[in-house]
C-alpha cells in the first residue's frame, strides 16, 4: 500500500492563515502515533494550486482541502489513520 502524501502549502498566504499551525499538528500527530515512516509530508512554498483565497490549502494525495484550520487538520489525520 502506498504511503499517503500530504502537501502543506507554506506560501505566504496559506502560512499566515494557519498552515504554520497545521504543520505542527501533522508533526505532533505523526510523532505521537509513531507514523513518521508511514506518510510522505511535503512543504511547498509556492502558489501550490493558485487558490490563495481559499487557504490554508492542504493536499492529501490528489484531494484538495481548503480553509483548513488546526481542528480540521487533526480530523484529516485521524481519517487517514483510523484508530490512532
GIKA-V480357 format. One record per run of one state. SS is the DSSP state (H for helix, E for strand, C for the rest). FROM is the first residue (numbers start at 1). LEN is the number of residues. Records with the same first field share a line. If there is no record, write none. Layout:
SS=FROM-LEN, FROM-LEN
//
This chain:
C=1-3, 10-2, 33-3, 45-7, 55-3, 61-2, 66-4, 81-4
E=4-6, 39-6, 58-3, 63-3
H=12-21, 36-3, 52-3, 70-11
//
